[in-house]
């Protein structure tokens, strides 16, 4: 066959003994905190700062569709026509309407915020430059035809590009034939395109477009998140303490504000003297305990104290415009002052749509925020255990209940395991549920992921909420390669989205469930 003319001529819990987890964390907390650029001045709210008006919502992903095309004129005795069915004004108009209808359907199907901007038509260099500079978070490029350098101009915009090609879904696109050879490889045998790769190109399938958009939505809403570090960043390891805050700022653009514990505890003291607040808190407690799938095994006052603390946490976030929070040394810093550990507090906040995790550790916090925005569900931060026989145990005391994003899983309210005090959650997870699990390494260069299936919610002598998970994939590879310690887990399979977002963020990724 005749090759078309080059378009350029025309894109741990411990039962006792040794140094336990809390003592180890406290030792780290005594050291000078790394990442001074992130430990901003404390945030102090007005005396009567109200609680947050409602759960936070992510900003929609603003998608700019771009259709590249080119018309040719018949010339005798030569190859004058490129591949493709968008070849004149009539077929162009029809294709624009086709794309508009498809994008309306895509928006309806999306389970996250999408805003579709007007389609940009590109058939010359000036049009390509204008489209590259257009408003929007990313470009969805319909490469029906046109010049290679137009696609290269769009890709060089520094906005993420997803290229859509038609094979069977409509008029055949020229770049369905030559996107790999001309655009990615520049007519050579090795990849040369610096701004896109094979994972950025989709053929026919809008489900493949949708999961990429979901990944970019998650990335957009993770970057720039304001995070409250109660008591300051306190990682679970020396490498995490040294590298976590810097990575949070440089890679994830997190805005971390250090707030003293007194910003929470002073509010709680004020609430106790406010009859109206105490009446509301008693109603919240009664409503929770009246749920048929809630079992209380501790003193009711710990639940009341939890709702007071949750109110204070939300006020502190509202005062700073933050949607994420974490207490550093909850044992020494908060448990005495709140008269409960913050375990159940964090559970309630995650169920409301915030991201709230034990320890101000910026190795695992970005993973939780990203996984939350991608999935639209709360994530369970847990301690990982030794992988064996194709399974792993995960456990912590601050597990959320709305694991599918809407329904409350059954829960027993027990004491926090290690202190045997206060209120913590033992969530009964759904057996057989498919899950996604992410472990970030301590030096903040690589994440590990695997798909799981919940086998059981056991009751070992360990952190209260526990899941035994079957590992989908090479469990010995996980055993051999695993770095880091804390795991972020969510219901559903989001490994593709996580891997795609990490590539855009420049973070290493190992998917144990990938064949």
N, C-alpha and C positions, 0 to 999 in steps of 0.2 A: 504494500500500500504506500501511497505517497504521504509522507509526514507533513502535517499542516505547517504553513509558513510560520516561522517564529513570530509570535504576536508582538515582540519588541519592535518590529518594523512598523508597526501601525501606531503587576502584587504582595503489820508485824506485832502484831500484838505479842506481849510477853507475859508469861505466868509468874515471872519473878527471876531475879538474878541477872547480873550484867547490866549493861547500859540499855535502857529501853528506848522506844521510839521518841517519847516525849522529852526524855532527858537529852537525847542526841540533838533534837531540834532546838532545845533550850541552849545547848552548848553553841550551836551555830548562831543563835540569836545574840549571844554575848559578843560575838565578833563584830568588827566594824562592817556595816552594811555596804555591799557593792552597789554599783550603778547609781551614783549620787545624782546623776541627771534625771533619774526617774522619781526620786524621793522629794517631791515638791512640797511646798509649805502645807501645813495642816489646813483642813477645810472646816470652818466654823459657821454653822447655820444661824439664822435669826432665831430668837427665843421661841417663837411659836411657828417654826417652819412646819407646814403640814406634811403628812406622809405623801409618797408618790401617788399621783392621780390614778395610775393604772399600770399594768404590766408594759414593759418596753416593747416596741415593735421595730423591726428592722426597716431600713429605707429600701424602697424598691430598686431593683436593678434596672437601669435605664439602657435600653437596647437600641442601637442605631442600625437599622437595616441598610445595606448598600448593595445595589444591583449593578454589576459591571457587564457591559455588552459592547458589541461593535457590529455595524452594518458593512457589508462589502458590495462592491459593484462588479458585475459580470465583466470579465475580460476574456477575449477569445484566445484559444490555444495555450492556456496556462492554468495552473491551480490557483483559482482566485477566491475559493470559498472555504472558510474554516468550518470545523465541526460546530454543531449547535443549532437548536430550533428557534432561538430568539434572534431573528435575522432581519426584521423590518419593523416599522412602527406598529403595525397591527399586532404582531406577536409580542412586541415589547409591552404594549398596553395590556394585553391579556395576561402576561406574566406578572405585571405589577399588581393587578387585581387578585391573581392567584396567590401571590405572596401575602397580600393584605389579609385575605381570608384565612390562610394558614396561620398567620401570627395571631389573629383573633382567637382561633381555636387553641393555640398554644397558651395564650394568656389565661384562658378559661381552665385549662388543664393544670396549670402551674399551682403548686401548693406553697408558693412563696411570692413575694411582691415583684411584679414585672411591669415596666412601663415601656411601651413600644413607641418609638419616635417615628416621624415621617421617613419614608424611604428616600434615600439619596440615589440618584441615577448618575453613573460614571461612564463616560465614553471618551474622555480625554485627560491629559495630565492635570489640567487646572481643576477639573471636577474631582479627581482623585485626591488632590491636595486639600480641597475644600471639605470633602467627606472625612479625611483623616483628622482634620481639626474640628470637626463638628462636635456638638455637645453629646454627652452620653458616657456610660461607663465602659461599654465595649461595642465592637462592630460585628454584626452578623452579615457576612459578605456572601452574596449570591453571585458566584462566579460563572455567569452564563457565557461570557466571552470577553473580548477586549485584551488589552496589553498586559504583559507580565509586569512591567514596571508600575502599573496602576495597583496591582495587588501588593507589590513590594512597598509602595508608598503607604498603603493602608496598614500593612503589617508593622511598618516602622513608626506608626503613630504613638507607640508605647501604651496604647489601649489593648487589652486582650482582643484578639480576632478569632472568630469561629467561621470557617469557610463551609458553605453549604453547596453541595453539588447534586445535580439531578442525573439519575440514570433511568429509573422507571417512574418517578413521581411526577413527571411533567416533561416539558421539552428538554431534550438532551442538552447538557451544558458542555461547551468546549473544554472547560477545565476538568471535567470528569476524566477526559482522556489524558491530559498532560500536567495536572497539578503535581503529581509525584516527580515526573521527569523534568519539566521546565521550572516549576516554581520552587519545589523543595530542594531539588538536586542541581538546578541551574544547568541542565543538560549534561551533567556528569554522573559519576557512579557513587558519589558520596554526598551526604546532605550538606547544603551550603546556606540555606535560608536561616538567618540568625534569629528571627523573631517568631517563627512558627515551626511546628513539626507535625508528624502524622496524627497526633492526638487532637490537633486543632481543626481537623477536616472531617466532615460528616457527609455521607452519601444517603440521600432520600429520607432518612429516618428522623422524625422530629423528637422521638424519645431520646435519641442520642444528642440532639441539640439541648433538650430540656435538662438532662443531668449536668451538662457542662454549664448551662446558665445557673443551675442551682449551686454549683461549686463557686462560680464567680459571685453570686449573691452572697454566699457565706463569707467569701474572702473580703468583699466590700464592707460587710457589716462587722467583720472582726477588726479590720484595720481602723484605727482611731478610737477604739472603745475606751471609754473612761473607766478606770478600775480603782476602787478604794482598797488600799493596803492598810488594814487596821493594825497599828503597831509597827508597820514597816515590813518590807519584803523579808521573809524568813524561809529560805529554801530548805529542802530535806537533805541536801548534800552540799559539800563544799564547792564542787563544780557548778551546781545549780545556783548557789549563792553568788558565785563570781560571774557567771555567764547569763543567767536568766534575765535579770533586769535589762541588760544591754540588748539581748536578742528581742525581748518584748518591745523595746523602743525601736530598734533599727529594722527588724524584719516585719513585725506585726503592727508597728506604729501605735502601740498601746500608750495611753496617757495615764500613768500610774500616780496616784496621789496618796501620800502617807498621811494617815489620820490617827490621832491618839485614841486609845481605848476610851478615854474620858468623853469623847464626842458621842459615844454610844451610852456609856454608863450614866453620864449626867442626865441625859434624856430619860433614861429608865427611872432614875430617882424622881424626876419631875412628874412622870406619868403616875407613879404610885400615890402622889399627892393630889391627883386630878380625878375626881369622882366620875366624871363623864368618860374619861379614857378607861378607867378601871371597869366601868360597867360594860363598855364596848368589848373590852378584852375578855371579860367573863362570858359574854355572848359568843365570841369567836371560839373560846375553849369548849363551851357547851355544844356548839354546832359541830366541831371536829369530833368530839367524843361520842356524839349521837349517831355518827355514821355507822352503819351495820358492819362494815369491814374494818373497823378500828377497835383494837383491844388495848386498854390501858393497864399497865402493870406497875406504874410508879405513882408517887404522890401527885395529885392533880395540880399542885402549886407549880410544879416544874413546867407544865403546859401553859399555865397562865404567864409564867416568867418568859417562856418562849415567845408568846405573842407580843409581849412588851418589847422584847429584844428585836423581834422582826420589825416592829413599827419603827424602832430607832434606827435599825440598819437601813430601812427604806428612806427615812428622813435624811440620813447622812448622804445616801446616794443622790437623792433629789436635790440637796443643797449644792452638790458638785456637778450635777448633770451626768452622773455615772449610772451604768446599768449592771455593773459587776462589782463584787466585793469578796474579800477573804480576810478572816482573822489570822494573824500570825501565830503567836503562842497562846492558843485558846485556853490551855490549862492554867498557866500562870497569870495570863492577862485578863481573862473574861469569866471563867467558871465561878470564881468567888464573887465577883461583882454582879453577875447576872443571876446568881444562884441557880445556874444550869449551864452545862456546856452548850455551845452554839449548834449542836448537831441537828436538832429538829428545826432550828431557825433556818439553817441552810437548805434543808429539805423543803420547807414551805416557800422560800424565795425562789428556788429552782422551779418549783411547780407553778409559780406565778409568772415565769418567763425571764427572770433575771439569771445571771450566771454567778454562782456563789459557792466557793470551794474552801475546804480546810487548807490552812497554811497559805501565806502569801508567797507561793512558789511559782515563779514564772518559767518553769520548765513545763508544768502541766496545765497552767491556766490558759495559754493561747489555744492549746488543743481542745479544751472544753468549750471555749467560746466559739471556735470555728465549727466544731461538731454540732453545737447547739444551733447555730445559724443555718448550717447546711440541712440539718434534719428537721428543724422546727420543733424539737423536743428537748426536754431536760436531759442532761447527761449525769451519769453516776461516776463520781471520782472514787477510786478504790485503790487499795494496796494489792499488788500482784503477788502471786505465790509461785511455787516451783512447777513449771509445766511437766506433766507426766502422763503417759498412756493416752495421749491425744486429748487431754483436758487441762484446765487451769482453774484455780479458785481465785475469786476476787471478793474483797470485803472492805467495808467501811461503815461508819456509824451515822453518816449524814445523807442517806440515799433519798432522792425524790420519789414520789409515788406516781406521778402522771407520765409514766415511761413511754406510753404511746402518744403522748401529746394532749390527751383529753380525759382519759379515765383514770381514777385513783385505784392503784393496786391495793390489796389488803395489807394492813400494817399492824404490827404490835409495837407499842411505845414502851421501850425498855430503858434502862439506864445506859449511859455511855459505858462501853465495856471496860476500858482500862481504869477509869476512875470509879466505876460502879456507882455513878451519881447522875442525877438530872434526867433529861429526856433525850432519847435518840430513837431512830427508826430501825425496825426490822421489817423490811419490805418483802412480801412474798411475790417473787417474780413469776411470770408466766412460763411454765415449762414448755419447751419446744420452740419458744420465741427465737427468731433469728436476730442476731445482735452484731454491732460493729464495735471494735475495741482498738484504741489507739494508745500507744506508750511512747512518750517523748524521751529521747536520751538526755543525759544530764548536762552535756556541753552544748545543747541546743543546735545541733547540726542535722539531726535525723530523727524521723518518726517511724515507728513500727506499727503495722496494722494487721488485724486478722478478723475474719468473719467467724462468728460463733453461733452456738445453739444452746440455750439454757437447759441444763440437765436437772437442776435441783436448786432449791433455796434452803440450804442446810442450816443447822444451829450449832456450829462448832464453838469452842471457847476462843472466840476471836471477835473482831469488830462485828457489830450486830447484823447489818445487811450483808448477805452473802449470796453469791451465785457460783455454782459449779458449771463451767462452760465447756462444751465440746469444741475443740479447735478445728475449723475447716481449713485444711491444708497440711503442710508439712510441719507438724508440731515439733519435731526434732530440730528443724531449721530455726523455729522460734526459740527453743531451748539454747541452741548454739549461738544465735546472733543477737538475742535480746539485750538491749541496754535500757537504762532508766529504771524507774520503780513504779510510780503511780500510773494507773490505767484510767482512761476516760472511756465510758461505755454508753451506748445508746441503742434503743430498739430500732431494728431495720438494718438494711445493708447500704452503706454509704462509702464504701471503699473507693469506688471510681471517683466520686466527687472529691474526697480527701486527697487522693493522689494527684488529681488535676489541679486543685488549689495549691498544693504544696509545690508543684512544679512552677506555677506562676510566682510563688513566694520565694523560690530559690532554695527550698529546704529539701534535704535528702529524704527518701521514702523507701521503705521495704514492706511490700505487701506479701505476707506469709501465705495468704489464701490464693494468690495468683499462681496459676499453673505455669 
